[in-house]
């Protein structure tokens, strides 16, 4: 039995190849997903502003042993985006 090397993918990513995942990997698929998400967010924010804000204010906590971090969802997203941008800049 031949052993195939693991080339840049986790076992999870290799085993779940679907037509949807292949489509989303293309520029058209990614653009369609972002457009749909934007339309849903705009409609939701304008239809029920209070429920939209409630979701953003939802508390999210991570606990590991005696250590914990608690922030609302908006802070987690903002912090994550800043971290990703910093990482991308350092790779250039």
C-alpha positions in Angstrom: 0.0 0.0 0.0 1.5 3.3 -1.1 1.6 6.2 1.4 0.6 9.6 -0.1 2.3 12.6 1.4 0.1 15.3 3.1 0.5 18.3 0.8 -0.8 21.5 2.4 -4.1 20.2 3.5 -5.5 18.7 6.6 -7.2 15.3 6.6 -10.6 17.1 7.1 -10.1 19.3 4.1 -9.1 16.4 1.9 -12.0 14.2 2.8 -14.8 16.7 2.3 -14.5 17.7 -1.3 -17.9 18.7 -2.6 -19.2 20.6 -5.6 -20.2 23.5 -3.3 -16.7 23.7 -1.8 -15.1 23.6 -5.3 -17.5 26.3 -6.5 -16.7 28.5 -3.5 -13.0 28.2 -4.2 -13.5 30.0 -7.5 -13.6 33.8 -7.8 -17.2 33.7 -9.1 -18.2 31.4 -6.2 -16.6 33.6 -3.6 -18.1 36.8 -5.1 -21.5 35.2 -5.2 -21.3 34.2 -1.5 -20.1 37.7 -0.5 -22.9 39.3 -2.5 -25.5 37.0 -1.0 -24.2 37.6 2.6 -24.2 41.4 2.0 -27.8 41.4 0.7 -29.0 39.3 3.7 -27.2 41.6 6.1 -28.6 44.8 4.6 -32.2 43.4 4.5 -31.9 42.1 8.1 -30.4 45.3 9.4 -33.2 47.4 7.8 -36.1 45.0 8.6 -35.4 44.5 12.3 -32.6 46.8 13.6 -33.1 45.7 17.2 -32.6 42.0 16.4 -29.5 42.8 14.3 -28.0 44.8 17.2 -28.9 42.1 19.7 -26.8 39.6 17.7 -23.8 41.9 17.6 -24.1 42.5 21.4 -24.2 38.7 22.1 -21.5 37.8 24.6 -19.0 35.2 23.5 -16.5 33.8 26.1 -13.5 31.4 25.8 -12.5 29.6 28.9 -9.3 27.5 29.2 -8.6 26.3 32.7 -8.5 29.4 35.0 -8.1 31.8 32.0 -11.0 33.4 30.2 -11.7 36.1 27.6 -15.2 37.6 27.3 -16.2 40.1 24.6 -19.3 40.8 22.6 -19.5 39.4 19.0 -18.7 42.7 17.4 -15.4 43.0 19.4 -14.4 39.4 18.5 -15.0 40.2 14.8 -13.1 43.5 15.0 -10.2 42.0 16.8 -10.0 39.1 14.4 -10.1 41.3 11.3 -7.3 43.5 12.8 -5.2 40.4 13.6 -5.6 39.0 10.1 -4.7 42.3 8.5 -1.6 42.6 10.6 -0.6 39.0 9.8 -1.0 39.7 6.0 1.1 42.8 6.2 3.9 41.1 8.0 4.0 38.4 5.3 4.6 40.9 2.5 
